[in-house]
Amino acid sequence: MFENCSHSSGRAFPAAAAAAALLFVLASSLFALRANGFSLRGTEGRCAYLASLGLQADPSSELLRTVFLPARFDALLEDYNDLQLAQGFDLRAAAGRSCLCCSYDLLDYPGWDGRVIATLYLYRGRVIGGDVHTAAVDGFMRPLR
């Protein structure tokens, strides 16, 4: 890059380039692991993010699993992604890849006496989807926001 520059000594700067690349990756990671100012790296940050949406999650109920999203969505997944698109998310960001699914039992959910669960889908440290749903057959599924 600097070989033809008049003030260059002609030597490459691999250490400086590597350091700059590492700094860029670290800075990108720090920004990517945040949503609405909350770090999504750990349970506390994810629960704080849910709290910012008015949802009180029980941290001890956390269930983490890796979920593979197919490259081509079937009709059911397209419908679910429509729910995500309506709230500013898009599962297609991880189409054909794995993402982290984080589920939490919600405490004192208004209007429902049974179990209510909040689910977040994270890809590369960003929220790409999520919902609030009941475990009951006659329950509901709603957007996070």
CORBEL-V852694 format. One record per backbone hydrogen bond with DSSP energy under -0.5 kcal/mol. CO is the residue of the C=O (numbers start at 1). NH is the residue of the N-H. If there is no record, write none. Layout:
# CORBEL-V852694
co->CO nh->NH
co->CO nh->NH
This chain:
# CORBEL-V852694
co->2 nh->5
co->5 nh->8
co->13 nh->17
co->14 nh->18
co->15 nh->19
co->16 nh->20
co->17 nh->21
co->18 nh->22
co->19 nh->23
co->20 nh->24
co->21 nh->25
co->22 nh->26
co->23 nh->27
co->24 nh->28
co->25 nh->29
co->26 nh->30
co->27 nh->31
co->28 nh->32
co->29 nh->33
co->31 nh->34
co->33 nh->40
co->35 nh->38
co->38 nh->35
co->42 nh->46
co->43 nh->47
co->44 nh->48
co->45 nh->49
co->46 nh->50
co->47 nh->51
co->48 nh->52
co->49 nh->53
co->50 nh->53
co->50 nh->55
co->51 nh->54
co->54 nh->56
co->55 nh->57
co->56 nh->107
co->57 nh->59
co->58 nh->61
co->59 nh->62
co->63 nh->103
co->65 nh->101
co->67 nh->69
co->67 nh->99
co->68 nh->70
co->69 nh->96
co->69 nh->97
co->71 nh->73
co->74 nh->78
co->75 nh->79
co->76 nh->80
co->77 nh->81
co->78 nh->82
co->79 nh->83
co->80 nh->84
co->81 nh->85
co->82 nh->86
co->83 nh->87
co->84 nh->87
co->84 nh->89
co->85 nh->88
co->90 nh->93
co->91 nh->94
co->92 nh->95
co->94 nh->97
co->97 nh->69
co->99 nh->67
co->99 nh->101
co->100 nh->102
co->100 nh->122
co->101 nh->65
co->102 nh->120
co->103 nh->63
co->104 nh->118
co->105 nh->58
co->108 nh->110
co->109 nh->112
co->115 nh->135
co->116 nh->106
co->117 nh->133
co->118 nh->104
co->119 nh->131
co->120 nh->102
co->120 nh->122
co->121 nh->128
co->121 nh->129
co->122 nh->100
co->123 nh->126
co->126 nh->123
co->126 nh->128
co->129 nh->121
co->130 nh->144
co->131 nh->119
co->132 nh->142
co->133 nh->117
co->136 nh->139
co->140 nh->134
co->142 nh->132
